[in-house]
Amino acid sequence: MSHTLLDKLDAAKIHYSLARHRSDSVLVAVTVVGQRIEIDVFRDGHMEVSRFVGHEDVEGGAELIDTIVELGRWEAVARPGQTNAIILERGRSKDAGRMH
């Protein structure tokens, strides 16, 4: 793990959490206003950074959880005969391919 990365985050007083989802890297998850950042740090020291930018508006209440769970079920349905393929049956915009 690159201590320099953690030192930089600590010095900036940016909260982070560590997780292990892959055998070859450690995930440093950072949340700041308007962004969620995932930094995969690999054994050889290289990093892959994914940044998710968005608004922080309240989009709903408890009913939104049911919608999110239902979409998650649809996303995880494998096509018959293609066990590794993941499909999305509902919730995808035709124009931009983005979730709504």
N, C-alpha and C positions, 0 to 999 in steps of 0.2 A: 504494500500500500504506500502510495506516495504521501509521506508525512508533510511534504511541502503543501500539497493541496489542503489537507486538514488544518495545517498551520494558517494558511491564508484565510480559510473560512472562519477559524477561531478568532483570528486577529480582526476580521471584519464583523465579528459577533453575529455570524450567519448560522442559524440552527441547521443541523443536518442529521440524518440517521444513516446507519450502515446496515446493509442486508447482503445476503449471499443467495442468489437465485441461479447462478451458473457456477460450475466447478472451476472455471478459469478466470473469474473476476470477482471483485467486490463492488457492490453498488453503493454509491454515495448519493442519497436522495436529498435534494435541497428544495425548499419552498420559500419563495420570496413573493412580495406583492405582485400579482399578475402573472407569475411564472412558476412552473414546476420543472425542475432540472434533474435529470438522471445522469450520473457520471459513472460509467463502468471503468474501473481501474484494473488493468490486467497485470499478471505476474511480471511481465517484462517492463512494466512501468507506463506503457502507452494507455491513453484514455480515449474513450468514445463518449461524447456528450450529446444528449438529446434534450431539447428545450421545448416545453409546451407553454405557449403564451395564450392568455385569454383574459376575459373579464372576470370579475369576482361578484357579479350580480347574483342575487338570490333568484333561482330559477323555479322554485317550487317548494313543496313541503314533503310530507311523508309519501304522498302518491307518486312522487318522482322516483323514489327508491324502487317501487314496483316496476316502473317503466324501465329503469336501468337494469334490474335483475332479469326482466323478460328479454331485453335486447341481448344481454349476455348469454342467455340460453340459446337464442337464435344464432348468435355468432359462432357458437361452439358445435353446431350441428355439422357433422361430416357428410359429404355427398356419398351416396351409395356407390361402393366399388372404389372409392378414393378416400381411404381412411386418413390420409395425411392432409387432405384439402379442408380448409375452413371456409364456410360460406356465410354470407349475411343475407338473410331472406327479407328482413324488414329494416326500416330505419335509415336507409341510405338514400341520399338525395341523388336524383338522376343527373343533375347538372354538374355538380362539383365533386361528387363521390364522397361528401362529408357527412358525418353523422348529424342528425337533427333530433 
